[in-house]
Structure formats: structure tokens, C-alpha cells
Amino acid sequence: MDRYETVQLIQVKSKTLSCIHYSLQFLTIAYVAVYILWMDHGYQKEEKGIGEVSIKVKGTGHTGYGGQQDDASDLSTMKVQDAVDLVYPPKEENAIFLTTNYLDVPRQSRDRCRSSQSEDVCAGSADCPVGTPSESLVGYRTGACLQGACEVQGWCPTEPDNTTTLSGNVLDAVEHFSIFARVSIAFPFSGKTTTNLHAEGETASNELTPGLNVFEVGDVLRATNTSFADVAVSGGIFLISFNWDCNLDHPVSECVPEVDTTRIDDYADPLSHGYNFRYATYYEESGVEYRYLRKAYGLRFLVQSAGRGRLFDWATLIITLGSAFALLGVATVIVDNLALYVLPKRDVYQRIKYVTLDEREEEEKLIAERIAERREGDGAPQKSSAGGGGYGATGTVKPMAPAAGSERR
């Protein structure tokens, strides 16, 4: 390698290149000022907030005895169900479950009985090998086939066929239940905390704000294009997100979250449609243990609080401006490439842009020029430096040792 490349500064008198160059610089400055500094707050440092959620439900509904929806005017047959009955478990981290439909098996005991599950059908005793778990896993098979289904040892009577979702216990009033969500977010680096218990500009409020801290179940469903009828029987899962973007250079009371609601269960999948689970309570009578089994279908609401806090910071501003000045160099690179490879006069630009010089030749020329200038100063006629003879003296000019050639740009 006997070449070294450096930059050559060339001033080109061209209106075309000048207009392109200044236009690109203007766009860069506008991008930095409008997007980076104004819209993206490039002068502020950021920190993720720490969210906290507390949820409560209020409401009342009813079903009729015997699994039938009776006339609400006939109070004698009404089975009232309030939030205490329908919210299970009572306390859940950042979530709540609200029952909309249920299937009860109220008095189960450990015994032998015919399975009610469709998986346990049989044609004879050979289909029910003794001591093996039943296909539905409700108990162990006894070896007997009773009325086309295996007899099992387990909790009897068994739960009705799990391929059937009963709608006799649907609680239509749940659509009008209210969900109270107390959500807060803290920013440790600034020591500031705010909640959703006040509207924008308020420091405190004695009234709830619909859509901000209190929600009707039906409104949450409609926000996801879901009707209560779509989920009343089989249930569903919904996410309520509180998204904060707090400018902490202003009073923290001005920060109010954006609330988004999304349905997140795969309601189109027939294999796992809606949301349900089972739970039981146990009791004892006359030395016999019983349990009350409930298969609950309903709405599971997940609530999350997340966001960022922004605060003015000199270091962040300096870094942003430094990056902005570096972006201005992009305009020069673009114009150079247009001039060299795109515009009609690219041959001219390439000729003046790339200049190759030989260091030895340039040095000899420089020495010759200096000798000529010295002779002119002494009033002597100019002679070639190669002649070696000067006015009143004789000498030889030795050129410097040859050096590697260089390419000047």
C-alpha cells in the first residue's frame, strides 16, 4: 500500500447543488425541531413508571330455583346473586373474575355411580377395566357398564357432560355491574405519584368518572365490539390497560391515562371457547364428607397500569443536539453522490473531486519555484534548478528523498 487518501475541499458554483444541499439541511433541522424535540420530547429524560391496581365490583342479579329464570316480580322463586357470590376468588392480583353463568352439583360425596360424561360410554364391562381412570377423569372405573356408561368410584353424582354448556343460570344483570378500578403510577426518580381518581387538572375529586375509574361491564364489552349475549354463556377474557405519559415539568395532576380495552381470549377457537373454571366448598354431615361443586363461566378482567414519566434534563438535550448536528452531514453525503453519480455533469464533478498527485513531482516543482523566486529577488536571470550554478556561487540543490505518492481528494 503506497497511497494515502485525504479530503479535498472544493467550492462548486452550482445553483442546483446549492438548492438541494440547503433544502436537505432545512428538512433535517425541521425534523430535529418538530419531531425529536417537540413531538418526541428529546430534551427530557424518561423513566418507566411503577403501576399498582386495585379492583372492586358492585351489582346484584338473580336466577330462579331449579336452574330456571323466573319472573322477577315473583320474589318467592328468586335466587339473588350479588358481587360476593359472583366474584371468585375475592382477591386476585391485577385481575378479577365475574360469574355470568354457572353449573352446580350441590351435594357430592365419595361413592360409586354411573358417569355422566360422554367420554365414558361403553358397550359392556370389557370397556370399563377395573381400577383404571375413566376417560373423563372423574374417577376410577369399577369394571361395570351401567346403561351405556362406565361406573366410577369418585365424587358422586358426577358433573354433567362437559360438552354441554347450560344456559339456565345465565345472570343477565351482570351486564350492568360496575367495576371500580383504582390505578396509580409512581416515578421514583422524581418522587411523584398520581392516580386515576381525578380528572385532568384536578388534585382530588369526590365523584367517580365513568371511563376513567368506574366502568359498567356492558360498556367494557362494547368497547371491544362484543355484546353481553356473546359471552354470557361461555365467558371471555378482557384486558383494560391504563397507559400513562406524564410530563413531570408540569403539575402531576395534569397527567391522566389513556384507557384501552381489548378482548384477548380466542373466541373463534371451538376447542377452548370463553373462560371457565371449577371450585368447591367442603362440609361434613353425620361423619360423611360432602362438597358443593361449581363450574363457573364468566368474564375475567385483567387490569394493567404502565407508562413513562418525562423530566427536563440538560445532558439529554446536549446529546440530542449533538446527534442533530451530526445529521446535517448527511446532506453533504447525499449531494456528493448526486453530483458524482446522478446529475448530467457528473463527469465534471468526478474530475475535480478525485485528483491524484505524486509527492516527489510536487516536491521538485515546489523547490524549482522557490529557487526561481530567490533569483528574482537577487536580480539574477532565472536558470533551471538543474544547472546548479547561481550568481556569485556554485552549488547543487539536492531534492528530498522520494516519498510515497498520495492521492488528494
C-alpha positions, 0 to 999 in steps of 0.5 A: 500500500503506497497511497494515502487518501485525504479530503479535498475541499472544493467550492462548486458554483452550482445553483442546483447543488446549492438548492438541494444541499440547503433544502436537505439541511432545512428538512433535517433541522425541521425534523430535529425541531418538530419531531425529536424535540417537540413531538418526541420530547428529546430534551427530557429524560424518561423513566418507566413508571411503577403501576399498582391496581386495585379492583372492586365490583358492585351489582346484584342479579338473580336466577330462579330455583331449579336452574330456571329464570323466573319472573322477577316480580315473583320474589318467592322463586328468586335466587339473588346473586350479588358481587360476593357470590359472583366474584371468585376468588375475592382477591386476585392480583391485577385481575378479577373474575365475574360469574355470568353463568354457572353449573352446580352439583350441590351435594357430592360425596365419595361413592360409586355411580354411573358417569355422566360424561360422554367420554365414558360410554361403553358397550359392556364391562370389557370397556370399563377395566377395573381400577383404571381412570375413566376417560373423563377423569372423574374417577376410577372405573369399577369394571361395570357398564351401567346403561351405556356408561362406565361406573366410577368410584369418585365424587358422586353424582358426577358433573354433567357432560362437559360438552354441554354448556347450560344456559339456565343460570345465565345472570343477565344483570351482570351486564350492568355491574360496575367495576371500580378500578383504582390505578396509580403510577409512581416515578421514583426518580422524581418522587411523584405519584398520581392516580386515576381518581381525578380528572385532568387538572384536578388534585382530588375529586369526590365523584367517580368518572365513568371511563376513567375509574368506574366502568359498567361491564356492558360498556367494557364489552362494547368497547371491544365490539362484543355484546353481553349475549356473546359471552354470557354463556361461555365467558371471555377474557378482557384486558383494560390497560391504563397507559400513562405519559406524564410530563413531570415539568408540569403539575402531576395532576395534569397527567391522566391515562389513556384507557384501552380495552381489548378482548384477548381470549380466542373466541373463534377457537371451538376447542377452548371457547370463553373462560371457565373454571371449577371450585368447591366448598367442603362440609361434613354431615353425620361423619360423611364428607360432602362438597358443593361443586361449581363450574363457573363461566364468566368474564375475567378482567385483567387490569394493567397500569404502565407508562413513562414519566418525562423530566427536563434534563440538560445532558439529554438535550446536549446529546440530542443536539449533538446527534442533530448536528451530526445529521446535517452531514448527511446532506453533504453525503447525499449531494456528493453522490448526486453530483458524482453519480446522478446529475448530467455533469457528473463527469465534471464533478468526478474530475475535480473531486478525485485528483491524484498527485505524486509527492516527489513531482510536487516536491521538485516543482515546489523547490524549482519555484522557490529557487526561481523566486530567490533569483528574482529577488537577487536580480539574477536571470532565472536558470533551471534548478538543474544547472546548479550554478547561481550568481556569485556561487556554485552549488547543487540543490539536492531534492528530498528523498522520494516519498510515497505518492498520495492521492488528494481528494 
